[in-house]
């Protein structure tokens, strides 16, 4: 089982506390991190009062199917573009009850 270091947990807890105080629910849309952000958020006790759901959309097809990211947008700008990241966040917002979404996309490894 993966464990987060103490500093990470402290930062995550502070983030969750700020969202809780503001009355915000959070959702995530992740690609290359494969759910690591959602795992960090849910590693903190009480996160269910703030964390609504997470989408792991590693493939382009998953981005399209789960978050409604247009295939043409991925084709034109690339899966790791700012435009696709924005659409992933907007899709997570549409497909959840969250008030705030975070998306992560990037290149997972060499080549």
Secondary structure, 3 states (H helix, E strand, C coil): CCCCCHHHHHHHHHHHHHHHHHCCCEEEEECCCCCHHHHHHHCCCCHHHCEEEEEECCCHHHHHHHHCCCHHHHHHHCCCCHHHHHHHHHHHHHCCCCCEEEEECCCCCCC
